[in-house]
Amino acid sequence: MSYPAGPPDPYDSPTGQAAAQNPPSEPSGNAADDFIISALVAAIIAGWVLSKIRDLLTKAQDVDPNAVTFLMRQSVFIQLLKMDEYAPINPMLGAQRRQNAFRRATYVLNSARRISTATLTRDPATIASAWTRELNYLGSHLQANRKRNEAAIQLAERWNKAGRPALMGWWATLDSKTTKECRAAHGRNFDPKSIPPIGYPGSVHPNCRCKSVLPWDTDLRVENLPDARMMFDGTVAASNPGWRATTTQP
């Protein structure tokens, strides 16, 4: 099969494998996938050469080597692998950077699997159609990543102004558009140095209006909300090709 030419491999990052310290513990439930994702987190943060990332992806289950070759020749995919993040100058950005790396690694693996279903057909039209759909998924992933970074920056600014307290409060706009996750978090406190299961205020979903405030006079914690999860992770599950990240109004 013939594919468009891609950019050359980038140089190794001097930070090396040590940059993979303290990855977020969000297992997929599949031991093989957990190993691949953990290695991809290290690769993305440390800026390993593309050949190492290519080798990791080709070792994953249900991934066609031709799909990996195809993705590695797409300039937008190569840019995605270059971890262009804010420097972790405070605990919030440090925690968010690690989570973003995990989300990106998960997205990359799922992307390879989605494209594999097309490359296995060996049909150029099918592959082109799959790549068009993948660009939509990529847009959702990048939007979620940007939203998480903005939320972490805003939290860090408010945390510093508040004197760096041990806890921060969660404030949500309560009206007909408020999601159940944001409504449940309102009036609770959370540890600003550790990302709650639903994410930082402002990153729960694309239109999240939540903010961090001074801690409330309560023992209720966002971390203890039942069945809490981040709605807008942007990783896009590989098991459902028709699924897209949440983009509707809350």
N, C-alpha and C positions, 0 to 999 in steps of 0.2 A: 504494500500500500504506500502511496505517496502522501506526504503531509507538507504543509508550508514550513519553511525554515524558521527556527527560533533563535533567540539571543544566546550568546556564549554563557558558560557557567560563571557565576559570580565567584569572587575570592572567598576563602574561609575567613570567618570572623575570629579575631584574636581572643575573644571571650571563651570560645570553645564550648565543651560540653558542660562546664560549670554553670552556664546560664540556665540550665534546666532545673536548678534547685527549686524545691517547693512547688511542684506543679499542683494545680487544684485536683482534689480527689473526687472526681465525678466519673466513676467506672461505667462502662457501657453495658456491663453484664456479660461481655464476651472477652475472655482472657486474651485471646489472640489480638483482638482489636485494641484492647487496653494497652498491650505492649507496643503495637504500631503507633497508636496515638501518642503515647508517652515519648516515644523516640521522635516522632514528628514535632512535638512541642519543643524538644531540645534542639532539633534541627532548625526550626523556624526562629526561635529566640537567638540562637548562636550564629545564624547565618551560614549554615553549612553549604558546601557546593551542591549544585543541583544533582550531580550524579549520586550523592548519598541519599537525597530525598527520593530520587527515582528508584533506587534500590529498595528503599523501605516500602514504597507503594506497590512495587511489583511482588513483594512478599506477602501482601495482604490477601485475604480470602476474597474470592469473587471479583478480582481486578484483572482485567485483560492487559498484558504488557503493551499492546498497541494503543490502549486508551491512555496509559501513562506517557507513551511517546508523543501522542497527539497533544495532551495537555502541556507537556514540557516545551512544545513548540508554539504555544500561544503566549504572546508577550504579556497580556493582561494577567494570565495565570502566574507567570514568572514574577510579576510585580507583587502579586498577592503573597508569594512566599518570602518576600523581603519584609521583615517585620518592621514596618514604618510606624513606630509608636512613640508616644511621649516618654521622656526619660523618667524612671521611677523615683522622682525626687521626694515623694512622701508615701506613707503606707497605702493610701487609697490608689494612687497610680500604680504602685508596685503590685498590689493585689489584682487590679484591673488588667494590668499587662499580662500577668500569668493566666488569668481567665481568658483573655482574648486569644492568647497563644493556644490554649486548649480548644476554644471554639473554632479557631482557624484550622487546627490540625484535624478536628472532626469534620469540618466542612471539606477540606482537601480530600480526605479518605472517601467521604460520601460522593464527592464530585467524580472521583476516579471510578467508582462503582456505577454511577449513572451513565457516564460516557462509555463504560465497558459494554453496557447493553446495546449501544449503538455500534461500536467498533467490531463487535462479534458478528454483526450482520455483514460486514465488509461492503456496505452500500454507502457511497459518498453522500447521497441525499439524506439518508437516515442520520449519518454522522453530523452533517451540517445542521439538520433540524435539532438534534440533541444539543449541539453547542449553542444554538440560539436560545434554547430553553435554559441552558446552564448559565448564560449571561444574566438572565432574570434572577436566578437563584443567587448568583454572585452579587448582584445589586442589593438584594435583601440582606446578605451577609455583611456587606460593607456598611450598609445603613445601620444595622444593629451594632456593629463595632464602633462606629462614629458616635452613636447615641450613648453607648457605655462609657466611652472616653469623656464625653462632655459631662456626664453625670458625675464621674469620679473627680473631675477638675472642680466642678461646682461644690461638691461635698468637701473637698480639701480646703477650698477657700473659706467656707463657712466654719469648718472645724478649726482652722487657724484663728479666725476672728473670735471664735467662742472660747479661745484659750486651750484648745486641744483636750476637750473633756473625754472621759472614758466611753461615754455613750452620746449618741445624737438622737434627736427625735424625728419621727416621720410625719410629714404633713401632706395631706392629699386634698385636692379640690373636690368637695362633695356635692355632686349634682347628678343629673340623669346620665351623664356620659362616663361617670366614674366606674372603673372595672371593679370586680369583686376583690381582686388581689390588692389594689390600691386602697379600697375602702377598708378592708380588714387591717391593713398596715397603719392606717391613720391613727394617731394618738399613741402609738407604741414607740419604743426605743430600739436601737440597734448598735452593735459595735462597729464604728466607722472603719476600723482597720481590717475587717473581715467582711467580704461581700455576702449579704443575706441571700437566701435561696432564690428570692424573686429579683435580685439585683439591687443596685443602689437606687435611691429615689431619682426619678427622671428617666430610668432605663427599663422599666417593666414592660413597656410596649411602645410602638412608634410615636404615639401621641401622649405619652405619659407627662402629666403636669405636676407630679409629686416633687417635693423639696425636702431638704434636711433642715431641721430647726433645732433650737436648744432642747435638751432632753426634757421629756414630759415627766410629771410627778406620778410615775407609775412603775410597777414591776413588769408590765407586759412587754414582751420582746417580739420584734418582727421575725427573728429566727425561729420562734416557737409556733408560728402560724401553721395549722394543719394543711398538709398537701400543698405547701408553698412551692412554687416553681417560677422560673423566669419564662414569661410568655414569648419574649422576643429574642431568642438566642441567635437567630440568623444562621444556624449551622445547616439547616435543611436536611431532613432525614432522607437517607438513600432508599429506604424501603417503600416509599410512596412517591413515584415520579411526578404525580400531579400536585403534590403538596407544595405550598409556598409559605414563606414566613408571614406572620400576621401583619396586615397593613391596614386593617379597617379602623374606623373611629372607635374609641373605647365606649 
